[in-house]
C-alpha cells in the first residue's frame, strides 16, 4: 500500500508539473513523449482499477484492452464536453482536462484500493 501511494503521489506531482512547465523547450519534448500514455492508457487503467478489484477473474490482457478502450472513450467525452464550453476545444484545455481527470481517477483508485483492503481485513 505504501509503495502504491508513493507511485500515485509521484504521478500526481509529475502530472501537475507537466501542466505548468510543458511549454518551455526542454520540457516540451517530454510532453510529446508522454502524451500518448496520458491519452490512451492512464485514465482507463485507473478507472479499471476502481471498477474491478484484484480478486475478480480478469486477465492482464483484458485489463490492458479495457484500459485502452476506456481511455479512448473518456478522451472523446472530454473533447465533446470541451467543444461546448466557452473556452472551446484546443490543445491547452484538452491537456489540462485530461491531466485533471487522470489525477482524480488515480486518487479514486487509491481510495477504492484502501477501502477494499480495510474490508478484507475485517
KAGI-V235486 format. One record per residue. N is the residue number from 1. RES is the residue in one small letter. SS is DSSP state (hx for helix, st for strand, lp for the rest). Layout:
# KAGI-V235486
n=N res=RES ss=SS
n=N res=RES ss=SS
This chain:
# KAGI-V235486
n=1 res=x ss=lp
n=2 res=x ss=hx
n=3 res=x ss=hx
n=4 res=x ss=hx
n=5 res=x ss=hx
n=6 res=x ss=hx
n=7 res=x ss=hx
n=8 res=x ss=hx
n=9 res=x ss=hx
n=10 res=x ss=hx
n=11 res=x ss=hx
n=12 res=x ss=hx
n=13 res=x ss=hx
n=14 res=x ss=hx
n=15 res=x ss=hx
n=16 res=x ss=hx
n=17 res=x ss=hx
n=18 res=x ss=hx
n=19 res=x ss=hx
n=20 res=x ss=hx
n=21 res=x ss=hx
n=22 res=x ss=lp
n=23 res=x ss=lp
n=24 res=x ss=lp
n=25 res=x ss=hx
n=26 res=x ss=hx
n=27 res=x ss=hx
n=28 res=x ss=hx
n=29 res=x ss=hx
n=30 res=x ss=hx
n=31 res=x ss=hx
n=32 res=x ss=hx
n=33 res=x ss=hx
n=34 res=x ss=hx
n=35 res=x ss=hx
n=36 res=x ss=hx
n=37 res=x ss=hx
n=38 res=x ss=hx
n=39 res=x ss=hx
n=40 res=x ss=hx
n=41 res=x ss=hx
n=42 res=x ss=hx
n=43 res=x ss=hx
n=44 res=x ss=hx
n=45 res=x ss=hx
n=46 res=x ss=hx
n=47 res=x ss=hx
n=48 res=x ss=hx
n=49 res=x ss=hx
n=50 res=x ss=hx
n=51 res=x ss=hx
n=52 res=x ss=lp
n=53 res=x ss=lp
n=54 res=x ss=lp
n=55 res=x ss=lp
n=56 res=x ss=lp
n=57 res=x ss=lp
n=58 res=x ss=lp
n=59 res=x ss=lp
n=60 res=x ss=hx
n=61 res=x ss=hx
n=62 res=x ss=hx
n=63 res=x ss=hx
n=64 res=x ss=hx
n=65 res=x ss=hx
n=66 res=x ss=hx
n=67 res=x ss=hx
n=68 res=x ss=hx
n=69 res=x ss=hx
n=70 res=x ss=hx
n=71 res=x ss=hx
n=72 res=x ss=hx
n=73 res=x ss=hx
n=74 res=x ss=hx
n=75 res=x ss=hx
n=76 res=x ss=hx
n=77 res=x ss=hx
n=78 res=x ss=hx
n=79 res=x ss=hx
n=80 res=x ss=hx
n=81 res=x ss=hx
n=82 res=x ss=hx
n=83 res=x ss=hx
n=84 res=x ss=lp
n=85 res=x ss=lp
n=86 res=x ss=lp
n=87 res=x ss=lp
n=88 res=x ss=lp
n=89 res=x ss=lp
n=90 res=x ss=lp
n=91 res=x ss=hx
n=92 res=x ss=hx
n=93 res=x ss=hx
n=94 res=x ss=hx
n=95 res=x ss=hx
n=96 res=x ss=hx
n=97 res=x ss=hx
n=98 res=x ss=hx
n=99 res=x ss=hx
n=100 res=x ss=hx
n=101 res=x ss=hx
n=102 res=x ss=hx
n=103 res=x ss=hx
n=104 res=x ss=hx
n=105 res=x ss=hx
n=106 res=x ss=hx
n=107 res=x ss=hx
n=108 res=x ss=hx
n=109 res=x ss=hx
n=110 res=x ss=hx
n=111 res=x ss=hx
n=112 res=x ss=hx
n=113 res=x ss=hx
n=114 res=x ss=hx
n=115 res=x ss=hx
n=116 res=x ss=hx
n=117 res=x ss=hx
n=118 res=x ss=hx
n=119 res=x ss=hx
n=120 res=x ss=hx
n=121 res=x ss=hx
n=122 res=x ss=lp
